Amino acid sequence: MKSEPKERMLKSEVSYRIIQELSEKEKYAKELSKKIGSSRNSISNYINMLRDAGIIQRGKRTKAQYY
């Protein structure tokens, strides 16, 4: 992705909601998708971008990935 689309993603409502949801409790991407009302693919893209920016981290408790 170019930096301009990443900047827009960081400033988006979806990014804000993901951060808000994760500040309350660790969640799986599937849970975030249901709560936010976006596709799992879209949520995964946002999660990867937020992780790359150092804003969120992947959990390490189980084989399944939570954030």
C-alpha positions in Angstrom: 0.0 0.0 0.0 1.1 3.5 -0.6 1.5 5.8 2.4 -1.6 7.9 1.4 -4.1 5.1 1.7 -2.4 3.9 4.9 -2.9 7.4 6.4 -6.6 7.3 5.4 -7.0 3.9 7.0 -5.4 5.1 10.2 -7.7 8.1 10.3 -10.8 6.0 9.5 -13.8 5.2 11.6 -13.0 1.5 11.4 -9.5 1.9 12.8 -10.9 4.0 15.6 -13.5 1.4 16.4 -11.0 -1.4 16.3 -8.8 0.5 18.8 -11.8 1.3 20.9 -12.9 -2.4 21.0 -9.4 -3.6 21.8 -9.0 -1.1 24.6 -11.9 -2.8 26.4 -10.7 -6.4 25.9 -8.6 -8.6 23.7 -10.7 -9.9 20.8 -10.4 -12.2 17.8 -10.7 -10.8 14.3 -14.0 -12.6 13.9 -15.4 -10.9 17.1 -14.2 -7.5 15.8 -15.9 -8.1 12.4 -19.3 -8.9 14.1 -19.0 -5.9 16.5 -18.0 -3.4 13.9 -20.0 -4.7 11.0 -17.2 -5.0 8.5 -16.0 -8.1 6.6 -13.3 -10.3 8.2 -11.1 -9.5 5.2 -11.5 -5.8 5.8 -10.9 -6.1 9.5 -7.8 -8.2 8.8 -6.4 -5.4 6.5 -7.0 -2.8 9.2 -5.5 -5.1 11.9 -2.3 -5.6 9.8 -2.0 -1.9 9.1 -2.5 -1.0 12.8 0.0 -3.8 13.8 2.6 -2.5 11.3 2.2 1.0 12.7 2.9 -0.4 16.2 -0.6 0.6 17.5 -1.8 -2.9 18.4 0.0 -6.2 19.1 -0.9 -9.8 18.5 -1.8 -11.9 21.5 0.2 -15.0 22.3 -2.1 -17.2 24.5 -3.3 -19.7 21.9 -2.7 -20.9 18.3 -5.6 -18.7 17.2 -4.6 -15.1 16.8 -6.3 -12.4 18.9 -5.4 -8.7 19.2 
